[in-house]
Amino acid sequence: MVDIDDHVLFFENYDDDDEVMEQLLGIQTKNPREFWPALLEKAICKLYSSKTMVIHSNPSMMVFHITGWMPEIIEITEDTNIEYLWQRIIQNYNDDNILINLETKEYDPTSDFGVNEYKLGKFRHQNTNIELNYYYNVIKLVDLEKVRLLLMKNPVGSNHARTYDPLEFDEYTNKKILDALDWPEDELNSNGISIAIWDDILKYCSAVHLNWSPSVYHYHTSVHSKRLVPEGMYDPASVLWNHEYCIENMPQVVLKIPPHEEDFEVRIVFERHITSF
């Protein structure tokens, strides 16, 4: 939980008549009377101790903190069972159990893929337009007989990836692809939305970020505790009281698993209540 007040920042801007106007600093909806997105953004910045609006996190944790959907990060390596991964995510996607984001690889000057530096320190692959060290939202998954596709969105830009080429498929297959995607054709490959081939996109990705609906976990419990601070012993300058280095005085939890016949999954999430910023 994060405590915030209802104050938001404004800055001076100019309208079409060059009159000074105050404009909300932060995200907002089309309704100028709605302030909740800015308050949500303020809470997220406080959660990540960011006073500059620059947040170092990943989609799994961001979605978790906003929605409560459980995070999971699957690294893509040579040992990853890609077939199992695909079947797992498409089945749970169709059952409305997960949200999916893709993390692309970092820039590697020794890579075989051609790369363009379109901004200082920002890189894209020449042929596919896929940005490096970046995250893409997955909107839809499609499994056809000849190809596996996903519809994905560049969350902050208008450029789109290019791994799907209609010329590589016959007219019948292309029609099946568009019918299966069920997306307005004039919006495809625009506003950051693009069709990508699963096998191709994985060449550029380092991880798949999932968020699981709490509804898939039939049993859950919460434990509330606080850091133990013996009277007269707290020394903020000591490394022993820095939670990044020492867990001696942090809450301790014992998890006991009773005898069982079937395999099951246990997920543990630790949260903290932030009051100061």
C-alpha positions in Angstrom: 0.0 0.0 0.0 1.2 3.5 -0.8 0.0 6.7 1.0 -0.4 9.8 -1.1 -2.3 13.1 -0.8 -4.6 14.6 -3.4 -2.1 17.3 -4.6 -1.0 17.2 -8.3 1.4 19.4 -10.2 0.5 21.9 -13.0 2.6 23.9 -15.3 1.9 27.0 -17.4 1.2 26.5 -21.1 -0.3 28.5 -23.9 -3.5 27.9 -25.7 -4.2 28.7 -29.4 -4.8 32.4 -28.5 -1.5 32.6 -26.7 -3.3 32.9 -23.4 -1.5 31.4 -20.4 -3.2 28.3 -19.1 -2.5 25.8 -16.4 -2.0 22.2 -17.6 -1.8 19.1 -15.6 1.7 17.6 -15.4 1.3 13.9 -15.7 -1.0 11.4 -17.5 -4.6 12.3 -18.0 -7.8 11.2 -19.8 -9.7 13.2 -22.4 -11.9 14.5 -19.6 -10.0 17.5 -18.1 -11.9 17.0 -14.8 -10.5 13.6 -14.2 -7.4 13.5 -11.9 -7.3 9.9 -10.9 -4.7 8.9 -13.6 -2.3 11.6 -12.2 -2.9 10.3 -8.7 -2.2 6.8 -9.8 1.0 7.9 -11.5 2.0 9.8 -8.3 1.5 6.6 -6.3 3.6 4.6 -8.7 6.5 7.1 -8.7 6.4 7.1 -4.9 6.4 3.3 -4.8 9.5 3.2 -6.9 11.1 6.2 -5.0 11.2 8.2 -8.2 11.1 12.0 -8.1 12.1 12.4 -11.7 9.3 10.3 -13.3 12.0 7.8 -14.4 11.1 4.4 -13.1 13.4 1.4 -13.2 11.2 -1.6 -13.2 9.5 -4.1 -15.5 5.9 -4.7 -16.7 5.3 -7.7 -14.5 5.9 -5.7 -11.3 4.2 -2.6 -12.6 1.0 -4.5 -13.5 1.1 -6.3 -10.2 1.3 -3.1 -8.2 -1.6 -1.6 -10.2 -3.9 -4.6 -10.5 -2.7 -7.3 -8.0 -2.2 -9.8 -10.8 0.7 -12.1 -9.9 4.0 -11.5 -11.7 6.1 -14.1 -13.4 9.2 -13.6 -15.6 10.3 -16.3 -18.0 13.8 -15.9 -19.4 14.3 -17.1 -23.0 17.5 -19.1 -23.3 18.8 -22.0 -25.4 17.3 -24.4 -22.8 13.8 -22.9 -22.9 11.1 -25.3 -24.1 9.5 -22.9 -26.7 6.7 -25.3 -27.6 5.7 -25.7 -23.9 5.9 -21.9 -23.4 3.6 -21.2 -26.4 1.0 -23.8 -25.4 1.1 -22.5 -21.8 0.6 -18.9 -22.6 -2.0 -19.3 -25.4 -4.1 -21.6 -23.4 -4.1 -19.3 -20.4 -4.5 -16.2 -22.6 -7.7 -17.7 -24.2 -8.9 -18.5 -20.7 -8.4 -14.8 -19.6 -5.8 -15.9 -17.0 -2.8 -13.9 -18.0 -1.5 -10.6 -19.3 1.6 -10.8 -21.5 4.5 -8.4 -22.2 7.7 -9.1 -24.2 11.2 -7.9 -23.2 13.6 -7.4 -26.1 17.3 -8.0 -25.8 19.9 -5.3 -25.0 22.1 -3.8 -27.6 24.9 -6.1 -28.6 27.5 -4.7 -31.1 28.6 -8.2 -31.9 25.2 -9.4 -32.9 24.5 -10.7 -36.4 21.3 -8.5 -36.7 21.7 -5.1 -38.3 21.0 -2.2 -35.8 20.2 1.5 -36.2 20.8 4.1 -33.5 17.7 6.3 -34.0 18.3 8.3 -30.9 21.2 8.7 -28.5 21.5 5.3 -26.8 18.3 4.0 -28.4 18.6 1.2 -31.0 16.3 -0.7 -33.4 16.8 -3.6 -35.7 17.1 -2.5 -39.3 14.9 -5.1 -40.9 12.2 -5.5 -38.2 12.1 -2.1 -36.6 12.1 -3.8 -33.2 13.5 -1.7 -30.4 16.2 -3.1 -28.2 16.1 -3.1 -24.4 12.3 -2.4 -24.6 8.9 -3.9 -23.7 6.0 -4.7 -26.0 2.4 -5.3 -24.8 0.9 -8.5 -26.3 -2.8 -7.8 -27.3 -3.7 -11.1 -29.0 -2.3 -14.6 -29.8 -3.3 -16.6 -32.8 -2.4 -20.2 -33.6 -3.0 -21.2 -37.2 -2.0 -24.3 -39.1 0.9 -22.7 -40.9 1.9 -19.9 -38.6 1.7 -18.6 -35.0 1.1 -14.9 -34.7 0.8 -12.3 -32.0 -0.6 -8.8 -32.1 1.5 -6.5 -30.1 1.6 -2.8 -29.1 4.5 -0.4 -28.7 3.3 1.2 -25.4 4.9 4.6 -25.8 5.6 5.1 -29.5 4.0 4.9 -32.9 6.6 2.8 -34.7 5.6 -0.8 -35.3 7.6 -4.0 -35.7 7.8 -5.7 -39.1 8.2 -9.5 -38.8 5.0 -10.4 -40.6 5.2 -10.1 -44.4 1.9 -10.9 -46.3 4.0 -11.7 -49.4 5.3 -14.8 -47.6 1.9 -16.3 -47.5 -0.8 -17.1 -50.0 -4.0 -15.0 -50.2 -6.1 -17.7 -48.4 -3.7 -17.8 -45.4 -3.5 -14.0 -45.2 -7.3 -13.8 -45.0 -7.3 -16.4 -42.3 -4.8 -14.4 -40.4 -6.8 -11.2 -40.6 -10.0 -13.0 -39.7 -8.3 -14.7 -36.7 -6.9 -11.4 -35.4 -10.3 -9.8 -35.7 -8.8 -6.3 -35.6 -9.7 -3.2 -37.7 -7.4 -3.5 -40.8 -6.8 0.2 -41.0 -5.3 0.1 -37.4 -2.8 -2.7 -38.2 0.8 -1.5 -38.6 -0.1 1.9 -37.3 -0.1 3.7 -33.9 2.5 1.2 -32.7 0.3 -1.9 -33.3 1.8 -4.6 -35.4 1.5 -8.3 -36.3 4.5 -10.4 -35.4 5.4 -14.0 -36.1 6.1 -15.9 -32.8 9.2 -17.8 -33.9 10.7 -14.6 -35.3 9.9 -12.3 -32.4 11.6 -14.7 -30.0 14.9 -14.1 -31.8 14.9 -10.6 -30.4 13.4 -11.2 -27.0 15.2 -12.0 -23.7 12.1 -12.7 -21.6 8.4 -13.1 -21.5 6.6 -11.2 -18.7 3.4 -12.7 -17.4 0.8 -11.5 -14.9 -1.6 -14.1 -13.6 -5.2 -13.4 -12.5 -5.7 -14.0 -8.8 -8.8 -16.1 -9.8 -6.5 -19.0 -10.8 -5.3 -19.3 -7.2 -8.1 -20.9 -5.2 -6.3 -20.7 -1.9 -4.6 -17.6 -0.7 -3.6 -16.0 2.6 -2.0 -12.7 3.7 0.4 -12.2 6.6 0.9 -8.7 8.0 4.0 -7.9 10.0 6.4 -5.2 10.7 10.1 -4.7 11.1 11.4 -5.4 14.6 13.2 -2.5 16.1 14.4 -3.1 19.6 14.2 0.1 21.7 17.5 2.0 21.7 19.2 -0.1 19.1 18.1 1.6 15.9 21.1 3.2 14.1 20.2 4.5 10.6 23.8 4.8 9.7 24.6 1.2 10.3 24.6 -1.3 7.5 22.7 -3.7 9.8 19.6 -1.6 9.5 19.8 -1.2 5.8 17.3 -3.7 4.3 19.3 -3.9 1.1 22.1 -5.6 3.0 20.7 -7.2 6.1 17.5 -9.1 6.8 18.1 -9.9 10.4 15.4 -7.6 11.7 13.0 -8.1 8.8 9.7 -10.2 9.3 10.3 -13.9 9.1 7.7 -16.3 7.6 7.7 -20.1 7.8 5.8 -22.0 5.0 4.8 -25.5 5.8 3.6 -27.7 2.9 1.5 -30.8 4.0 1.8 -34.2 2.2 0.2 -34.1 -1.2 -0.3 -36.3 -4.2 -0.7 -33.8 -7.1 1.8 -31.2 -8.1 0.8 -27.6 -7.3 2.3 -24.1 -7.4 3.1 -21.8 -4.6 3.7 -18.1 -5.2 5.0 -15.8 -2.6 4.9 -12.0 -3.0 6.4 -9.5 -0.5 5.0 -6.0 -0.3 5.8 -3.0 1.9 3.8 -0.1 3.1 5.5 3.1 2.1 4.6 6.2 4.1 7.6 8.5 3.5 9.0 9.8 0.3 
